[in-house]
C-alpha cells in the first residue's frame, strides 16, 4: 500500500547570525538528508535530545515551514506540486499539537471562538450553533466535562492538561488523518501524562489517525507507540529507525545505547546489572559546524578512523536501518 506520508532526502538549513546564506559554512543544518515513511493509522516516535531537529521535521510535515531541500509526499503526491484545492485538503488532514499549549491558543479569545473558526472554514460546521454542538461532543470525548464549562473560558483560566485536551479537540474537529504531536505531555503534570497518552492512543485506534509523536522521553515513546515505528535523531540526522520493539530491545547505534543506559531503573537488582555507556564528551557539537565524518564520533567510545573521515549512511541491519560504521563491533547491550 502507498504510505500516507513519505519524506525523501529532507533538508532544512537556516541562516547563521552573519546572514550569509550563500556559503555552506554559514548555514545551520537543522535537518539533513532525512527519509522515512509512515503508513495510514500508524504511529511513529521521533526521539533525540534537544536541538537534534525533531521539532523542525514536525513543523515541516505540518506545512508550517518549507524545507530547503528534499520532498514530502502525502498520499503519494508531492505537497509542493499540489493544486490549491489539494493543498487545502492537506492542511485540514494534517494537524499539529504544540508543546506549549498556552502559546498555541489566542489568549484574547475564548476557547469556543478559537475552535469554531477552523470548523466553519473547512466545512465541518455550517454555523456557530452547529460548531458548538459538535465541539460539545468532542470535549466529552477528550475528557473536558461538562463541556459548556470550558467553552467560554480563556486559555489562562485552564490548566496545562486541560489546554492540551483543547488542542487535541481542535485537531479532531477537522477530521485529520495525521497529527504531529510535539512533546504534548512535557509541560503537563506527571499525574496527567498517562491520561493524555491514553487519549492519543484511543484516537489512533478508534479513528485510524496516524501520529508523529515527537519526544525526548523514551518511556512515553514506548508507551504510546507500542507496535509502531521509531526514528532516532542526532544533530539533524536520522541515525536509527525501525519497529519500536526491535529497536529498543536491541539498540545498535551507540547514541541510542547511551540514551537507554541513562534511563533510571526502579528495580535495584536490574539497576546493578545494568551497564553504563561512558561518553567521551557530554557536550553536543555545534550544529553550525558539525564534525567531519560521523556526527557522533567526538562522543563515541567505539569511534574508529573511518568515523572521522566518512559519514555513515543508513543501512539495513536485520529489520532496522542504522547509520554506523562500527555497528558490527558494538557489543550486545545489557539493560
N, C-alpha and C positions, 0 to 999 in steps of 0.2 A: 504494500500500500504506500501511496505517496505520503511522506511525512507532513504534518501540519506546518512545521517550521524547519527551515534549513538555513544555517549560516555557512557561507563559503568564504574562507580566507579574509575574515573581517578585520579591518584595521581602524583604529581611531587615534589620530595624532592631534595634539594640542600645541599651540604656540607656546614657546618658553617666554620668560619675562622680557627678553630683549626684543621680542616681536618679529624676529627674522625667520619667517616661516619657510622661506625658500631652501635654506640649508638644512640638511638632515640632522646635523649636530645640534640644531636649535629647535628641534621638535621633541615633544614628550610622547612616547608611545604608551597610551593608557591601555589599549587593546592591540595586540599584534598577531595577525595571521591565525585567528580563532575560527574553527569549523566544528559544527556539531548539528545533530538532527533531533527533533522532538516529535513524537507521534501524537495523534489525537487521543485525548484522555490520559496522557502520560504526565508524570511529574519528574522534573529534573532539578537537582540541587546544584547550585554553583557555590563552591566554598573556597575560602582563602582568607588571608589576613588583610587588614585594611590597606587600601592602595593597590590591590592586585588587579583591579579593572572589572570586577564583577558587577558593580552598580552601573558602570558605564555601558556594559553589554545590555543590562536590563533597560536602560533608557533608550538605547538604540533600537532594541526589539520593539519597545512600546511606541516608537516613532517620534520620541522627543528630541533626539539628536540624529543627525545624518552622518553616517560613517565616512571616513576619508578614503576607504578602500574596501573591496570585497562586496559581496551581495547578501541580501536577506530575501529568502523566498518564503512566501506564505501561501499555503495550498498550491504549491508548485509554480507560483508566479513571482517574479522579482518585484518588490514593492516600489522600486524606482521607475518601473515601466507600467505601473497600474494606471488605469483611467481614473478620472475624478470620482466616478461612482464606485469603482472598486476600492479606491483609497478610503472612501467614507465607510465602506463595509469593514475594511481592515481596522480602521481606527475605532470602530464600535466593538469589533470582536476581540481586539487585543487591549486589555486594560492593565493598569498598574496600581498596586497598593504600595504607597511610600512608607519609608521607615518613620519619618516624623509626621504623625497623624495631624498634629496641630497646624503645621505649615501647609499640609495638603488640603485644608479646608479654609474657606474665606471667613476670617474672624468677624466680619461685619454683616454676615448673612446667617439666617437661621439654617438649621440642618435641612429642613424641608426645602427651602429656597435654593440651597446648594445642590440638592439631589434631583429636584424636579426638572430643571432645565435640560440636562442631557437626555432624560427620558422623552421629553416632548420633542427635542431636536431630532432624535433618532427614531421617532415614531413608535416608541414603546407606550406612550400615553397620548391621548388626544387633547387633554386639558388638565388643569390643576387638580380637579376633583378626581379624575381617573389616576393621576400620578400619586395622589395622596392614598388612594385605596390600595394601589399596587405596592407602594412603599410600606404601608402598614403590614402587608403580608410578608415582605422581605425583612422587616425589622423583627417580626416574630421568628422568622427562620434563623436570623443571626443572633437571637437571644436578647434583643432590646425590647422588653415588655414592661409595662404597657406602651405600645408604640407611640400613642399620642403624647406621652410624657416627654419624648425625645424630639419630636418633630419641630417644635417651636423654640427649642433651646439653641444657644450659640456654642461654638466649639469649646470655649473656655469653661463652659458650665458642665462639661463631660469629663470623665476620667480618661486616661490613656487607653485603657482596654475598651471603653465604650466608643471612643473615636475610631479605633481600629475596626470595630464592628460596623460602624457607619461607613467606613471606606470599603469594607467588603460588601456591604449592602449596595453602595453606589456602583461598584464594579458589576455586581449581579444584576442591577436594574436594567442594563442594556443588553443582557443575554450574551455574555462573552464566550468565546471558545478557548481563550488563553488569558491567564492572569499572571503578570510578573509581580511577584511578592518580594519586595526589597527589605530584608531584615524586619518583617512585620511584627515580631514579638520582642525585639531587642530593647524597646523603650516601654515595655509593659511589665507590670509586677510579675514576679515568678509564679505566683499563685494563679495567674490568669493565662499563662502561656499555653498550658496544655489545652485549655478550652478553645483558644484561638486556633491552635494546630488541628484539633479535632474538627473544628468548624470548616477549615480549608479542606481537610480530608473528606468530610461529608459532601462538600461542594463538588469535589472531584468524582466521588462515587455516584452521587445522585444525578448530577447534571452533565457528567462527562467532560468537565472543564480541565484543560491542561494547565499545569503550573510550572513556572520557572521560579524556584524558591532560592533566593539569594541570602546567604548567611555565612558567618564565620564560626558558627556553633555546630560541630559535627553531631552532637547529641540530638539537637532538634532536626537536623537533616535526616538522620537515621530514623527518627520517629515518624516524620511526615511522608518521606519518600517511599519507605518500605520496599516495594518491588520495582521502583523506578530507577532512574539513572543519576549519576553524579559526575560533575566536572570539577576538577581541582585546578584553581588558577594560581599562578605565581608571577608577579611582576609583568602583568599584561598577557601572559602566555598560558595556554591550556597544557598542563603537564601530565595529567592522567584523567581518563574518562572511561566509563563503562557502567555496568549494572552496580547499583549501590552495594548490594550484599557482597558481591565478589570483590569489589574494590576495597571495601573497608575490612573484610575478613582476611584479605591478603594484599595489603598495600605494597606496591612495587617501587614507587618513586620515593627517594629519601625525604623529600619535603613532606609528603603525606605521612610517612612514618614518623617524622618529627612532630607533626600536628597530633597524631594519635597518641604518641608517647607522652604528650603534655597533658592529656586528659586525666584528671584525678579519678581514682577508683575507690569507692567507699569500702570495698572488701579488703581488709588488711592482708589476708593471705595472698590474694591476687596481686595486690599492690607491691608486695615484697618480691614476687616473682617477675613483675613487670620490668622490662629492660629499658632504660632511658637511652635516647639517641642524642649524644652531645653534638653541638653545632660549633663550627669554627668561629662564628660570629652571631650575635643576636640582632644585629642591625641589618635591615633590608637595604640593598643598594639603591642608589638614586635612580629612579625611573628615567630621568632625563639623560643619564649617562650609564646605561646598563652594562654589565660586564661582558667581555668578549666570550664567545662560546656559549656554554650553558649558563643561564642566568642565575642558577642556584649554586654554581661551583665555588664562589667565595665562602659559602657557609656549609658546604657539603663535606663530610668526613671521608666519603668514598671517591671524591673527585680525582681524576687521573689527568694525564697530559692532554688527551683529546678533548676533555671537558672544557679546557681553557681556550681551545682553538676553534672547535666546531660546534655549532648549535645543534642539539639533537632534535629530531622530528618525531612526531607521534607515530609509533609503530605498533602493530598488533602483537600483544603478548598474551597468550591464552585467549580469553574473550574480551580483554580490555585493550585500550590504547595507552601507551606510556611513552613519554619523551625523556629517555635517559640512556646515556652511553653505557653506564655501569649497572644497568638493571639486573643482568645475569649474575653479577658478582655480589649483589646486595644479599646478605644472609636473610633467611626467613625470619619474619618479625615475630616477636613474642609480646603479647599484650592481653 
